[in-house]
Amino acid sequence: MRKQISVASGIMRWVRGEGLGIETLRMEAKAKAHLSGCIRKKTLANYER
């Protein structure tokens, strides 16, 4: 199951196929911590392969 992450303000920087890059300008601390954890988990999983 995927959780929704709310970003109050952001800019889309790039799109490649199904992927995209967003610069977050403003978001709540709880959402920022959740996003950081998701990125860290995904990054570690990629290095463990």
C-alpha distance matrix in Angstrom:
0.0 3.8 6.6 9.9 13.0 16.3 19.3 22.6 24.5 23.9 25.6 24.2 26.1 25.4 23.6 23.5 22.1 18.4 18.5 19.9 21.4 21.5 23.9 22.8 26.0 24.9 21.9 21.6 21.9 18.7 16.6 18.8 18.3 14.5 14.9 17.6 15.6 12.9 15.9 17.8 15.2 15.0 18.7 19.6 17.5 19.6 22.8 22.3 22.4
3.8 0.0 3.8 6.6 9.5 12.9 15.7 19.1 20.8 20.1 21.8 20.5 22.6 22.0 20.5 20.8 19.8 16.1 15.7 16.7 17.9 17.8 20.2 19.1 22.2 21.3 18.4 18.5 19.1 16.2 13.6 15.7 15.7 11.9 11.8 14.8 13.5 10.6 13.4 15.8 13.9 13.4 17.0 18.4 16.9 18.6 21.8 22.0 22.3
6.6 3.8 0.0 3.8 6.5 9.8 13.0 16.2 18.4 18.3 20.5 19.8 22.2 22.3 21.3 22.2 21.7 18.0 17.2 17.3 17.9 17.0 18.9 17.1 19.9 18.5 15.3 15.0 15.8 12.8 10.4 12.9 13.1 9.5 9.9 13.3 12.3 10.2 13.2 15.7 14.4 14.5 17.9 19.4 18.5 20.4 23.3 23.7 24.5
9.9 6.6 3.8 0.0 3.8 6.5 9.7 12.8 15.0 15.2 17.5 17.2 19.9 20.4 19.7 21.2 20.9 17.4 16.4 15.9 16.3 14.8 16.6 14.6 17.2 15.7 12.7 12.9 14.5 12.1 9.1 11.8 13.1 10.0 9.8 13.6 13.6 11.6 14.0 16.9 16.4 16.3 19.2 21.3 20.8 22.2 25.1 26.0 26.8
13.0 9.5 6.5 3.8 0.0 3.8 6.5 9.9 12.0 12.2 14.9 15.2 17.8 18.8 18.8 20.7 21.1 17.9 16.2 14.9 14.4 12.4 13.5 11.2 13.6 12.1 9.1 9.6 11.2 9.5 5.9 8.4 10.3 7.9 7.2 11.0 11.9 10.5 12.4 15.3 15.7 15.7 18.1 20.4 20.6 21.8 24.4 25.7 26.8
16.3 12.9 9.8 6.5 3.8 0.0 3.8 6.4 9.1 10.3 13.5 14.5 17.5 19.1 19.5 22.0 22.6 19.7 17.9 16.0 15.2 12.4 13.0 10.1 11.7 9.6 6.9 7.8 10.6 9.8 6.5 8.9 11.7 10.3 9.7 13.1 14.7 13.8 15.2 18.2 19.0 19.1 21.1 23.5 24.0 25.0 27.5 29.0 30.2
19.3 15.7 13.0 9.7 6.5 3.8 0.0 3.8 5.6 6.7 10.2 11.8 14.7 16.9 17.9 20.7 21.9 19.5 17.3 14.7 13.2 9.9 9.8 6.7 8.0 6.4 4.8 7.5 10.4 11.0 7.8 8.6 12.1 11.7 10.2 13.0 15.5 14.8 15.3 18.3 19.8 19.6 21.1 23.8 24.7 25.2 27.5 29.5 30.7
22.6 19.1 16.2 12.8 9.9 6.4 3.8 0.0 3.8 6.9 10.6 13.1 16.1 18.8 20.1 23.3 24.6 22.4 20.4 17.5 15.8 12.1 11.4 8.2 7.7 5.3 5.1 7.8 11.3 12.5 10.2 11.0 14.6 14.7 13.6 16.1 18.7 18.4 18.8 21.7 23.4 23.3 24.6 27.3 28.4 28.8 31.0 33.1 34.4
24.5 20.8 18.4 15.0 12.0 9.1 5.6 3.8 0.0 3.8 7.3 10.3 13.1 16.1 17.9 21.3 23.1 21.4 19.1 15.8 13.8 10.0 8.8 6.3 5.2 4.9 6.9 10.4 13.4 15.2 12.6 12.4 16.2 16.6 14.6 16.7 19.8 19.3 19.0 21.9 24.0 23.5 24.3 27.4 28.6 28.6 30.7 33.1 34.2
23.9 20.1 18.3 15.2 12.2 10.3 6.7 6.9 3.8 0.0 3.8 6.8 9.3 12.4 14.4 17.8 19.9 18.5 15.9 12.4 10.2 6.5 5.5 4.4 5.0 6.8 8.8 12.5 14.9 16.5 13.5 12.6 16.3 16.5 13.8 15.7 18.9 18.0 17.1 20.3 22.4 21.4 22.0 25.4 26.4 26.0 28.2 30.8 31.7
25.6 21.8 20.5 17.5 14.9 13.5 10.2 10.6 7.3 3.8 0.0 3.8 6.1 9.3 11.7 15.4 17.7 17.0 14.5 10.8 8.5 5.6 5.2 6.7 7.5 10.3 12.4 16.2 18.4 19.9 16.7 15.6 19.1 19.2 16.1 17.6 20.9 19.6 18.2 21.4 23.6 22.1 22.3 25.9 26.9 25.9 28.1 31.0 31.5
24.2 20.5 19.8 17.2 15.2 14.5 11.8 13.1 10.3 6.8 3.8 0.0 3.8 6.0 8.0 11.6 14.0 13.5 11.1 7.4 6.0 4.4 6.4 8.8 10.7 13.4 14.8 18.4 20.4 21.4 17.9 17.0 20.2 19.7 16.2 18.0 20.9 19.0 17.4 20.9 22.6 20.6 21.0 24.7 25.2 23.9 26.4 29.3 29.4
26.1 22.6 22.2 19.9 17.8 17.5 14.7 16.1 13.1 9.3 6.1 3.8 0.0 3.8 7.3 10.5 13.6 13.9 11.1 7.5 5.4 5.6 6.7 10.2 12.1 15.3 17.0 20.6 22.1 23.3 20.0 18.4 21.3 21.1 17.4 18.4 21.5 19.7 17.4 20.6 22.6 20.4 20.1 23.9 24.6 22.9 25.0 28.2 28.3
25.4 22.0 22.3 20.4 18.8 19.1 16.9 18.8 16.1 12.4 9.3 6.0 3.8 0.0 3.8 6.8 10.1 10.9 8.4 5.5 5.1 7.4 9.7 13.1 15.5 18.4 19.7 23.1 24.5 25.2 21.7 20.4 23.0 22.2 18.5 19.6 22.1 19.9 17.5 20.7 22.3 19.6 19.4 23.2 23.5 21.4 23.8 26.8 26.5
23.6 20.5 21.3 19.7 18.8 19.5 17.9 20.1 17.9 14.4 11.7 8.0 7.3 3.8 0.0 3.8 6.4 7.5 5.8 4.3 6.5 9.2 12.3 15.3 18.0 20.6 21.3 24.5 26.0 26.2 22.5 21.7 24.1 22.7 19.1 20.6 22.7 19.9 17.9 21.3 22.3 19.2 19.6 23.3 22.9 20.8 23.6 26.4 25.6
23.5 20.8 22.2 21.2 20.7 22.0 20.7 23.3 21.3 17.8 15.4 11.6 10.5 6.8 3.8 0.0 3.8 6.1 5.2 6.1 8.8 12.1 15.2 18.2 21.2 23.7 24.1 27.1 28.2 28.2 24.5 23.6 25.6 24.0 20.4 21.6 23.3 20.2 18.2 21.3 21.9 18.4 18.7 22.3 21.5 19.1 21.9 24.5 23.2
22.1 19.8 21.7 20.9 21.1 22.6 21.9 24.6 23.1 19.9 17.7 14.0 13.6 10.1 6.4 3.8 0.0 3.8 5.6 7.9 11.4 14.4 17.9 20.4 23.6 25.7 25.7 28.5 29.7 29.3 25.6 25.1 27.0 24.9 21.6 23.2 24.3 21.0 19.5 22.6 22.6 19.0 20.0 23.3 21.9 19.7 22.9 25.0 23.4
18.4 16.1 18.0 17.4 17.9 19.7 19.5 22.4 21.4 18.5 17.0 13.5 13.9 10.9 7.5 6.1 3.8 0.0 3.8 6.9 10.6 13.2 16.9 18.8 22.2 23.8 23.4 25.9 27.1 26.3 22.6 22.6 24.2 21.8 18.8 20.7 21.6 18.1 17.1 20.4 20.1 16.7 18.2 21.4 19.9 18.2 21.7 23.6 22.2
18.5 15.7 17.2 16.4 16.2 17.9 17.3 20.4 19.1 15.9 14.5 11.1 11.1 8.4 5.8 5.2 5.6 3.8 0.0 3.8 7.1 10.1 13.6 15.8 19.2 21.1 20.8 23.4 24.4 23.9 20.2 19.7 21.4 19.4 16.0 17.6 18.9 15.6 14.1 17.5 17.6 14.3 15.4 18.9 17.9 16.2 19.4 21.7 20.8
19.9 16.7 17.3 15.9 14.9 16.0 14.7 17.5 15.8 12.4 10.8 7.4 7.5 5.5 4.3 6.1 7.9 6.9 3.8 0.0 3.8 6.6 10.2 12.5 15.8 17.9 18.1 21.0 22.3 22.2 18.6 17.8 20.0 18.5 14.9 16.5 18.5 15.6 13.9 17.5 18.3 15.5 16.2 19.9 19.6 18.0 20.9 23.5 23.1
21.4 17.9 17.9 16.3 14.4 15.2 13.2 15.8 13.8 10.2 8.5 6.0 5.4 5.1 6.5 8.8 11.4 10.6 7.1 3.8 0.0 3.8 6.7 9.6 12.8 15.2 15.8 18.9 20.0 20.5 17.0 15.6 18.0 17.1 13.4 14.5 17.0 14.8 12.6 16.0 17.7 15.2 15.4 19.1 19.6 18.1 20.5 23.4 23.5
21.5 17.8 17.0 14.8 12.4 12.4 9.9 12.1 10.0 6.5 5.6 4.4 5.6 7.4 9.2 12.1 14.4 13.2 10.1 6.6 3.8 0.0 3.8 6.1 9.2 11.6 12.4 15.8 17.1 18.0 14.6 13.2 16.2 15.7 12.1 13.6 16.5 14.8 13.1 16.5 18.4 16.6 17.0 20.6 21.4 20.4 22.7 25.5 26.0
23.9 20.2 18.9 16.6 13.5 13.0 9.8 11.4 8.8 5.5 5.2 6.4 6.7 9.7 12.3 15.2 17.9 16.9 13.6 10.2 6.7 3.8 0.0 3.8 6.3 9.3 10.9 14.4 15.6 17.2 14.2 12.2 15.4 15.8 12.4 13.2 16.7 15.8 13.8 16.8 19.3 18.1 17.9 21.4 22.8 21.9 23.7 26.7 27.6
22.8 19.1 17.1 14.6 11.2 10.1 6.7 8.2 6.3 4.4 6.7 8.8 10.2 13.1 15.3 18.2 20.4 18.8 15.8 12.5 9.6 6.1 3.8 0.0 3.8 5.8 7.1 10.7 12.1 13.9 11.1 9.2 12.8 13.4 10.6 11.8 15.3 14.9 13.7 16.5 19.0 18.4 18.6 21.8 23.3 23.0 24.9 27.5 28.8
26.0 22.2 19.9 17.2 13.6 11.7 8.0 7.7 5.2 5.0 7.5 10.7 12.1 15.5 18.0 21.2 23.6 22.2 19.2 15.8 12.8 9.2 6.3 3.8 0.0 3.8 7.0 10.5 12.2 14.8 12.6 10.8 14.4 15.8 13.5 14.4 18.0 18.1 17.0 19.5 22.2 21.9 21.9 25.0 26.7 26.5 28.1 30.8 32.2
24.9 21.3 18.5 15.7 12.1 9.6 6.4 5.3 4.9 6.8 10.3 13.4 15.3 18.4 20.6 23.7 25.7 23.8 21.1 17.9 15.2 11.6 9.3 5.8 3.8 0.0 3.8 7.1 9.4 12.0 10.3 9.2 12.8 14.2 12.8 14.1 17.3 17.8 17.4 19.8 22.2 22.4 22.9 25.6 27.3 27.6 29.3 31.6 33.3
21.9 18.4 15.3 12.7 9.1 6.9 4.8 5.1 6.9 8.8 12.4 14.8 17.0 19.7 21.3 24.1 25.7 23.4 20.8 18.1 15.8 12.4 10.9 7.1 7.0 3.8 0.0 3.8 6.5 8.4 6.6 6.4 10.0 11.0 10.2 12.0 14.8 15.3 15.7 18.0 20.0 20.6 21.5 23.9 25.4 26.2 28.0 30.0 31.7
21.6 18.5 15.0 12.9 9.6 7.8 7.5 7.8 10.4 12.5 16.2 18.4 20.6 23.1 24.5 27.1 28.5 25.9 23.4 21.0 18.9 15.8 14.4 10.7 10.5 7.1 3.8 0.0 3.8 5.5 5.4 6.2 8.7 10.0 10.6 12.3 14.4 15.5 16.6 18.3 20.1 21.3 22.4 24.4 25.9 27.2 28.8 30.5 32.5
21.9 19.1 15.8 14.5 11.2 10.6 10.4 11.3 13.4 14.9 18.4 20.4 22.1 24.5 26.0 28.2 29.7 27.1 24.4 22.3 20.0 17.1 15.6 12.1 12.2 9.4 6.5 3.8 0.0 3.8 5.5 5.0 6.1 8.6 9.8 10.4 12.3 14.3 15.3 16.3 18.3 20.0 20.9 22.4 24.3 25.8 27.1 28.6 30.9
18.7 16.2 12.8 12.1 9.5 9.8 11.0 12.5 15.2 16.5 19.9 21.4 23.3 25.2 26.2 28.2 29.3 26.3 23.9 22.2 20.5 18.0 17.2 13.9 14.8 12.0 8.4 5.5 3.8 0.0 3.8 5.4 5.2 6.3 8.7 10.0 10.7 12.5 14.4 15.4 16.6 18.6 20.1 21.3 22.7 24.7 26.1 27.2 29.5
16.6 13.6 10.4 9.1 5.9 6.5 7.8 10.2 12.6 13.5 16.7 17.9 20.0 21.7 22.5 24.5 25.6 22.6 20.2 18.6 17.0 14.6 14.2 11.1 12.6 10.3 6.6 5.4 5.5 3.8 0.0 3.8 5.5 5.1 6.1 8.6 9.9 10.6 12.3 14.2 15.3 16.6 18.2 20.0 21.1 22.7 24.6 25.9 27.8
18.8 15.7 12.9 11.8 8.4 8.9 8.6 11.0 12.4 12.6 15.6 17.0 18.4 20.4 21.7 23.6 25.1 22.6 19.7 17.8 15.6 13.2 12.2 9.2 10.8 9.2 6.4 6.2 5.0 5.4 3.8 0.0 3.8 5.4 5.1 6.1 8.6 9.9 10.6 12.2 14.2 15.4 16.4 18.3 20.0 21.2 22.7 24.4 26.5
18.3 15.7 13.1 13.1 10.3 11.7 12.1 14.6 16.2 16.3 19.1 20.2 21.3 23.0 24.1 25.6 27.0 24.2 21.4 20.0 18.0 16.2 15.4 12.8 14.4 12.8 10.0 8.7 6.1 5.2 5.5 3.8 0.0 3.8 5.5 5.1 6.2 8.7 10.0 10.5 12.2 14.3 15.3 16.4 18.3 20.1 21.3 22.5 25.0
14.5 11.9 9.5 10.0 7.9 10.3 11.7 14.7 16.6 16.5 19.2 19.7 21.1 22.2 22.7 24.0 24.9 21.8 19.4 18.5 17.1 15.7 15.8 13.4 15.8 14.2 11.0 10.0 8.6 6.3 5.1 5.4 3.8 0.0 3.8 5.5 5.1 6.3 8.7 9.9 10.6 12.4 14.3 15.5 16.6 18.6 20.3 21.3 23.3
14.9 11.8 9.9 9.8 7.2 9.7 10.2 13.6 14.6 13.8 16.1 16.2 17.4 18.5 19.1 20.4 21.6 18.8 16.0 14.9 13.4 12.1 12.4 10.6 13.5 12.8 10.2 10.6 9.8 8.7 6.1 5.1 5.5 3.8 0.0 3.8 5.4 5.1 6.2 8.6 9.9 10.7 12.2 14.3 15.4 16.7 18.6 20.2 21.9
17.6 14.8 13.3 13.6 11.0 13.1 13.0 16.1 16.7 15.7 17.6 18.0 18.4 19.6 20.6 21.6 23.2 20.7 17.6 16.5 14.5 13.6 13.2 11.8 14.4 14.1 12.0 12.3 10.4 10.0 8.6 6.1 5.1 5.5 3.8 0.0 3.8 5.5 5.2 6.1 8.6 10.0 10.5 12.2 14.2 15.5 16.7 18.4 20.6
15.6 13.5 12.3 13.6 11.9 14.7 15.5 18.7 19.8 18.9 20.9 20.9 21.5 22.1 22.7 23.3 24.3 21.6 18.9 18.5 17.0 16.5 16.7 15.3 18.0 17.3 14.8 14.4 12.3 10.7 9.9 8.6 6.2 5.1 5.4 3.8 0.0 3.8 5.5 5.1 6.1 8.6 9.8 10.5 12.2 14.3 15.5 16.5 18.9
12.9 10.6 10.2 11.6 10.5 13.8 14.8 18.4 19.3 18.0 19.6 19.0 19.7 19.9 19.9 20.2 21.0 18.1 15.6 15.6 14.8 14.8 15.8 14.9 18.1 17.8 15.3 15.5 14.3 12.5 10.6 9.9 8.7 6.3 5.1 5.5 3.8 0.0 3.8 5.5 5.2 6.2 8.5 10.0 10.6 12.4 14.5 15.5 17.3
15.9 13.4 13.2 14.0 12.4 15.2 15.3 18.8 19.0 17.1 18.2 17.4 17.4 17.5 17.9 18.2 19.5 17.1 14.1 13.9 12.6 13.1 13.8 13.7 17.0 17.4 15.7 16.6 15.3 14.4 12.3 10.6 10.0 8.7 6.2 5.2 5.5 3.8 0.0 3.8 5.5 5.2 6.0 8.6 9.9 10.7 12.5 14.4 16.1
17.8 15.8 15.7 16.9 15.3 18.2 18.3 21.7 21.9 20.3 21.4 20.9 20.6 20.7 21.3 21.3 22.6 20.4 17.5 17.5 16.0 16.5 16.8 16.5 19.5 19.8 18.0 18.3 16.3 15.4 14.2 12.2 10.5 9.9 8.6 6.1 5.1 5.5 3.8 0.0 3.8 5.5 5.1 6.1 8.6 10.0 10.8 12.4 14.8
15.2 13.9 14.4 16.4 15.7 19.0 19.8 23.4 24.0 22.4 23.6 22.6 22.6 22.3 22.3 21.9 22.6 20.1 17.6 18.3 17.7 18.4 19.3 19.0 22.2 22.2 20.0 20.1 18.3 16.6 15.3 14.2 12.2 10.6 9.9 8.6 6.1 5.2 5.5 3.8 0.0 3.8 5.5 5.3 6.2 8.7 10.2 10.7 12.9
15.0 13.4 14.5 16.3 15.7 19.1 19.6 23.3 23.5 21.4 22.1 20.6 20.4 19.6 19.2 18.4 19.0 16.7 14.3 15.5 15.2 16.6 18.1 18.4 21.9 22.4 20.6 21.3 20.0 18.6 16.6 15.4 14.3 12.4 10.7 10.0 8.6 6.2 5.2 5.5 3.8 0.0 3.8 5.5 5.1 6.3 8.9 10.0 11.3
18.7 17.0 17.9 19.2 18.1 21.1 21.1 24.6 24.3 22.0 22.3 21.0 20.1 19.4 19.6 18.7 20.0 18.2 15.4 16.2 15.4 17.0 17.9 18.6 21.9 22.9 21.5 22.4 20.9 20.1 18.2 16.4 15.3 14.3 12.2 10.5 9.8 8.5 6.0 5.1 5.5 3.8 0.0 3.8 5.5 5.2 6.5 8.9 10.6
19.6 18.4 19.4 21.3 20.4 23.5 23.8 27.3 27.4 25.4 25.9 24.7 23.9 23.2 23.3 22.3 23.3 21.4 18.9 19.9 19.1 20.6 21.4 21.8 25.0 25.6 23.9 24.4 22.4 21.3 20.0 18.3 16.4 15.5 14.3 12.2 10.5 10.0 8.6 6.1 5.3 5.5 3.8 0.0 3.8 5.4 5.2 6.3 9.0
17.5 16.9 18.5 20.8 20.6 24.0 24.7 28.4 28.6 26.4 26.9 25.2 24.6 23.5 22.9 21.5 21.9 19.9 17.9 19.6 19.6 21.4 22.8 23.3 26.7 27.3 25.4 25.9 24.3 22.7 21.1 20.0 18.3 16.6 15.4 14.2 12.2 10.6 9.9 8.6 6.2 5.1 5.5 3.8 0.0 3.8 5.5 5.2 6.8
19.6 18.6 20.4 22.2 21.8 25.0 25.2 28.8 28.6 26.0 25.9 23.9 22.9 21.4 20.8 19.1 19.7 18.2 16.2 18.0 18.1 20.4 21.9 23.0 26.5 27.6 26.2 27.2 25.8 24.7 22.7 21.2 20.1 18.6 16.7 15.5 14.3 12.4 10.7 10.0 8.7 6.3 5.2 5.4 3.8 0.0 3.8 5.6 5.7
22.8 21.8 23.3 25.1 24.4 27.5 27.5 31.0 30.7 28.2 28.1 26.4 25.0 23.8 23.6 21.9 22.9 21.7 19.4 20.9 20.5 22.7 23.7 24.9 28.1 29.3 28.0 28.8 27.1 26.1 24.6 22.7 21.3 20.3 18.6 16.7 15.5 14.5 12.5 10.8 10.2 8.9 6.5 5.2 5.5 3.8 0.0 3.8 5.5
22.3 22.0 23.7 26.0 25.7 29.0 29.5 33.1 33.1 30.8 31.0 29.3 28.2 26.8 26.4 24.5 25.0 23.6 21.7 23.5 23.4 25.5 26.7 27.5 30.8 31.6 30.0 30.5 28.6 27.2 25.9 24.4 22.5 21.3 20.2 18.4 16.5 15.5 14.4 12.4 10.7 10.0 8.9 6.3 5.2 5.6 3.8 0.0 3.8
22.4 22.3 24.5 26.8 26.8 30.2 30.7 34.4 34.2 31.7 31.5 29.4 28.3 26.5 25.6 23.2 23.4 22.2 20.8 23.1 23.5 26.0 27.6 28.8 32.2 33.3 31.7 32.5 30.9 29.5 27.8 26.5 25.0 23.3 21.9 20.6 18.9 17.3 16.1 14.8 12.9 11.3 10.6 9.0 6.8 5.7 5.5 3.8 0.0
